[in-house]
């Protein structure tokens, strides 16, 4: 005997197929990030530049594909925990201060 599929199941299956199609298309195309106007990605900033990201000001030491090493010189809350050498993500949006 043939199983009857309810209207609700048909709608669910249709939405599920649409999600699978969208996800597979996104995986094939990859992620294309764009920066906000007036900002740069941290990976595109040369070493020795002073940058601001959120509440912190830092000097860029080194950039790699996976992380960027910076020295945080100022923080809004003046807490010593945030100061010193840190690793930030290369896709962090920063403002150049020089």
MDAnalysis code that builds the backbone (N, CA, C; Angstrom):
import MDAnalysis as mda
import numpy as np

u = mda.Universe.empty(294, n_residues=98, atom_resindex=np.repeat(np.arange(98), 3), trajectory=True)
u.add_TopologyAttr("name", ["N", "CA", "C"] * 98)
u.add_TopologyAttr("resid", np.arange(1, 99))
u.add_TopologyAttr("resname", ["UNK", "UNK", "UNK", "UNK", "UNK", "UNK", "UNK", "UNK", "UNK", "UNK", "UNK", "UNK", "UNK", "UNK", "UNK", "UNK", "UNK", "UNK", "UNK", "UNK", "UNK", "UNK", "UNK", "UNK", "UNK", "UNK", "UNK", "UNK", "UNK", "UNK", "UNK", "UNK", "UNK", "UNK", "UNK", "UNK", "UNK", "UNK", "UNK", "UNK", "UNK", "UNK", "UNK", "UNK", "UNK", "UNK", "UNK", "UNK", "UNK", "UNK", "UNK", "UNK", "UNK", "UNK", "UNK", "UNK", "UNK", "UNK", "UNK", "UNK", "UNK", "UNK", "UNK", "UNK", "UNK", "UNK", "UNK", "UNK", "UNK", "UNK", "UNK", "UNK", "UNK", "UNK", "UNK", "UNK", "UNK", "UNK", "UNK", "UNK", "UNK", "UNK", "UNK", "UNK", "UNK", "UNK", "UNK", "UNK", "UNK", "UNK", "UNK", "UNK", "UNK", "UNK", "UNK", "UNK", "UNK", "UNK"])
u.atoms.positions = np.array([
    [0.822, -1.176, 0.000],
    [0.000, 0.000, 0.000],
    [0.878, 1.256, 0.000],
    [0.510, 2.206, -0.770],
    [1.277, 3.432, -0.907],
    [0.999, 4.367, 0.281],
    [2.078, 4.918, 0.842],
    [1.958, 5.813, 1.983],
    [1.518, 7.190, 1.508],
    [0.560, 7.777, 2.203],
    [0.104, 9.121, 1.873],
    [0.968, 10.145, 2.591],
    [1.382, 11.142, 1.845],
    [2.199, 12.207, 2.421],
    [1.296, 13.408, 2.653],
    [1.313, 13.894, 3.875],
    [0.460, 15.023, 4.219],
    [0.971, 16.311, 3.576],
    [0.114, 17.299, 3.525],
    [0.464, 18.598, 2.957],
    [1.593, 19.249, 3.757],
    [1.552, 19.058, 5.068],
    [2.576, 19.629, 5.942],
    [3.937, 18.988, 5.655],
    [3.962, 17.674, 5.434],
    [5.216, 16.988, 5.111],
    [5.770, 17.457, 3.773],
    [4.890, 17.695, 2.797],
    [5.336, 18.169, 1.491],
    [5.994, 19.542, 1.604],
    [5.386, 20.423, 2.394],
    [5.953, 21.761, 2.587],
    [7.303, 21.682, 3.302],
    [7.385, 20.800, 4.299],
    [8.639, 20.627, 5.039],
    [9.725, 20.106, 4.105],
    [9.408, 19.111, 3.285],
    [10.394, 18.552, 2.354],
    [10.844, 19.586, 1.326],
    [9.929, 20.427, 0.880],
    [10.265, 21.469, -0.081],
    [11.241, 22.476, 0.536],
    [10.967, 22.886, 1.790],
    [11.860, 23.815, 2.480],
    [13.219, 23.175, 2.744],
    [13.227, 21.903, 3.086],
    [14.477, 21.197, 3.358],
    [15.334, 21.107, 2.097],
    [14.724, 20.831, 0.954],
    [15.467, 20.790, -0.309],
    [16.043, 22.163, -0.642],
    [15.270, 23.215, -0.395],
    [15.753, 24.579, -0.665],
    [16.955, 24.910, 0.213],
    [16.911, 24.498, 1.470],
    [18.029, 24.749, 2.388],
    [19.262, 23.990, 1.942],
    [19.093, 22.727, 1.545],
    [20.231, 21.921, 1.078],
    [20.855, 22.525, -0.173],
    [20.019, 23.002, -1.085],
    [20.521, 23.623, -2.315],
    [21.305, 24.883, -1.998],
    [20.768, 25.714, -1.120],
    [21.434, 26.958, -0.735],
    [22.765, 26.685, -0.038],
    [22.782, 25.706, 0.862],
    [24.007, 25.376, 1.593],
    [25.083, 24.830, 0.655],
    [24.721, 23.957, -0.256],
    [25.719, 23.400, -1.169],
    [26.261, 24.469, -2.106],
    [25.410, 25.396, -2.531],
    [25.849, 26.499, -3.385],
    [26.834, 27.400, -2.640],
    [26.543, 27.692, -1.371],
    [27.422, 28.546, -0.560],
    [28.774, 27.873, -0.331],
    [28.772, 26.565, -0.129],
    [30.034, 25.862, 0.085],
    [30.893, 25.843, -1.175],
    [30.267, 25.748, -2.331],
    [31.014, 25.742, -3.585],
    [31.621, 27.106, -3.879],
    [30.875, 28.180, -3.622],
    [31.337, 29.529, -3.936],
    [32.339, 30.060, -2.924],
    [32.267, 29.632, -1.681],
    [33.159, 30.122, -0.648],
    [32.676, 31.435, -0.056],
    [33.392, 31.906, 0.946],
    [33.021, 33.133, 1.653],
    [33.815, 34.294, 1.071],
    [33.114, 35.366, 0.746],
    [33.759, 36.575, 0.249],
    [33.446, 37.701, 1.221],
    [34.417, 38.074, 2.025],
    [34.218, 39.111, 3.029],
    [34.533, 40.487, 2.450],
    [33.773, 41.493, 2.867],
    [34.023, 42.869, 2.489],
    [34.172, 43.691, 3.760],
    [35.074, 44.640, 3.714],
    [35.331, 45.498, 4.866],
    [34.400, 46.703, 4.860],
    [34.123, 47.231, 6.040],
    [33.326, 48.449, 6.167],
    [34.109, 49.633, 5.599],
    [33.423, 50.673, 5.139],
    [34.131, 51.845, 4.614],
    [35.016, 52.496, 5.681],
    [36.233, 52.843, 5.300],
    [37.165, 53.492, 6.219],
    [37.925, 52.527, 7.108],
    [37.747, 51.256, 6.912],
    [38.435, 50.247, 7.718],
    [39.188, 49.289, 6.817],
    [40.103, 48.519, 7.408],
    [40.864, 47.504, 6.696],
    [40.848, 46.217, 7.506],
    [41.063, 45.109, 6.827],
    [41.259, 43.860, 7.541],
    [42.649, 43.874, 8.147],
    [42.790, 43.274, 9.305],
    [44.073, 43.271, 10.005],
    [45.160, 42.579, 9.191],
    [44.796, 41.571, 8.402],
    [45.788, 40.858, 7.598],
    [46.373, 41.742, 6.494],
    [45.694, 42.831, 6.123],
    [46.169, 43.730, 5.071],
    [46.973, 44.910, 5.608],
    [47.161, 44.984, 6.920],
    [47.900, 46.081, 7.542],
    [49.356, 45.654, 7.697],
    [50.274, 46.534, 7.329],
    [51.700, 46.204, 7.434],
    [52.165, 46.267, 8.889],
    [53.263, 45.567, 9.151],
    [53.822, 45.508, 10.510],
    [54.291, 46.891, 10.945],
    [54.113, 47.202, 12.230],
    [54.544, 48.474, 12.790],
    [53.483, 49.556, 12.771],
    [52.314, 49.285, 12.221],
    [51.251, 50.292, 12.145],
    [50.416, 50.281, 13.420],
    [49.950, 51.452, 13.822],
    [49.082, 51.606, 14.980],
    [47.638, 51.491, 14.507],
    [46.866, 50.600, 15.144],
    [45.479, 50.362, 14.727],
    [44.562, 50.418, 15.939],
    [43.267, 50.613, 15.657],
    [42.248, 50.597, 16.705],
    [41.200, 49.567, 16.314],
    [40.878, 48.700, 17.262],
    [39.866, 47.674, 17.045],
    [38.977, 47.634, 18.280],
    [37.745, 48.087, 18.137],
    [36.834, 48.095, 19.281],
    [37.307, 49.064, 20.335],
    [37.601, 48.551, 21.542],
    [38.041, 49.383, 22.657],
    [39.552, 49.423, 22.814],
    [40.299, 48.779, 21.919],
    [41.747, 48.643, 22.079],
    [42.510, 49.333, 20.969],
    [43.678, 49.862, 21.333],
    [44.642, 50.367, 20.370],
    [45.852, 49.452, 20.436],
    [46.412, 49.106, 19.278],
    [47.506, 48.148, 19.252],
    [48.461, 48.448, 18.110],
    [49.664, 47.866, 18.217],
    [50.674, 47.928, 17.172],
    [50.791, 46.530, 16.571],
    [50.749, 46.455, 15.250],
    [50.819, 45.167, 14.561],
    [52.268, 44.712, 14.503],
    [52.522, 43.464, 14.950],
    [53.873, 42.900, 14.884],
    [54.048, 41.986, 13.692],
    [53.118, 41.054, 13.526],
    [53.275, 40.020, 12.498],
    [51.906, 39.536, 12.045],
    [51.795, 39.229, 10.767],
    [50.538, 38.708, 10.228],
    [50.788, 37.391, 9.511],
    [49.940, 36.411, 9.790],
    [49.976, 35.131, 9.084],
    [48.574, 34.850, 8.556],
    [48.404, 33.700, 7.909],
    [47.090, 33.348, 7.374],
    [46.079, 33.061, 8.472],
    [46.546, 32.583, 9.622],
    [45.633, 32.149, 10.675],
    [45.488, 33.126, 11.831],
    [46.488, 33.969, 12.080],
    [46.393, 34.919, 13.185],
    [47.346, 36.088, 12.972],
    [47.113, 37.151, 13.719],
    [47.984, 38.321, 13.696],
    [48.421, 38.610, 15.123],
    [49.694, 38.815, 15.300],
    [50.231, 39.122, 16.626],
    [50.315, 40.637, 16.760],
    [49.720, 41.156, 17.844],
    [49.705, 42.598, 18.095],
    [50.115, 42.848, 19.544],
    [50.575, 44.070, 19.805],
    [50.840, 44.510, 21.173],
    [49.800, 45.570, 21.500],
    [48.939, 45.271, 22.447],
    [47.892, 46.208, 22.843],
    [48.517, 47.251, 23.760],
    [48.400, 48.528, 23.370],
    [49.017, 49.614, 24.134],
    [48.015, 50.368, 25.001],
    [46.759, 50.440, 24.561],
    [45.722, 51.138, 25.328],
    [44.439, 50.330, 25.267],
    [43.671, 50.429, 26.333],
    [42.336, 49.839, 26.362],
    [41.414, 50.796, 27.085],
    [40.158, 50.827, 26.680],
    [39.197, 51.791, 27.208],
    [39.036, 51.677, 28.723],
    [39.040, 50.449, 29.265],
    [38.799, 50.267, 30.693],
    [40.064, 50.425, 31.546],
    [41.222, 50.670, 30.930],
    [42.503, 50.810, 31.636],
    [42.819, 49.596, 32.508],
    [42.363, 48.437, 32.107],
    [42.631, 47.196, 32.833],
    [43.898, 46.573, 32.261],
    [44.862, 46.240, 33.112],
    [46.135, 45.693, 32.646],
    [45.981, 44.304, 32.031],
    [44.853, 43.644, 32.260],
    [44.611, 42.318, 31.683],
    [44.638, 42.369, 30.156],
    [44.121, 43.437, 29.561],
    [44.005, 43.537, 28.114],
    [45.292, 43.992, 27.436],
    [46.253, 44.512, 28.193],
    [47.480, 45.043, 27.614],
    [48.490, 43.935, 27.353],
    [49.410, 44.192, 26.421],
    [50.470, 43.234, 26.133],
    [50.281, 42.542, 24.791],
    [51.027, 41.459, 24.593],
    [50.994, 40.725, 23.336],
    [49.738, 39.869, 23.251],
    [49.038, 39.988, 22.146],
    [47.799, 39.234, 21.921],
    [47.765, 38.724, 20.490],
    [46.944, 37.720, 20.269],
    [46.684, 37.214, 18.916],
    [45.262, 37.598, 18.545],
    [45.126, 38.266, 17.412],
    [43.823, 38.662, 16.904],
    [43.590, 37.957, 15.580],
    [42.344, 37.825, 15.216],
    [41.985, 37.202, 13.947],
    [42.357, 38.078, 12.765],
    [42.792, 37.469, 11.658],
    [43.202, 38.273, 10.499],
    [42.046, 38.987, 9.809],
    [40.810, 38.540, 10.020],
    [39.657, 39.204, 9.426],
    [39.045, 40.257, 10.341],
    [39.752, 40.634, 11.396],
    [39.272, 41.706, 12.280],
    [39.326, 43.033, 11.521],
    [38.248, 43.799, 11.625],
    [38.225, 45.116, 10.976],
    [38.849, 46.139, 11.906],
    [39.820, 46.877, 11.410],
    [40.532, 47.847, 12.232],
    [40.573, 49.195, 11.526],
    [40.755, 50.246, 12.333],
    [40.979, 51.594, 11.809],
    [42.459, 51.911, 11.942],
    [43.035, 52.515, 10.937],
    [44.440, 52.929, 11.004],
    [44.509, 54.267, 11.730],
    [45.413, 54.376, 12.704],
    [45.526, 55.608, 13.498],
    [46.689, 56.493, 13.082],
    [47.665, 55.985, 12.333],
    [48.811, 56.809, 11.918],
    [48.382, 57.812, 10.889],
])
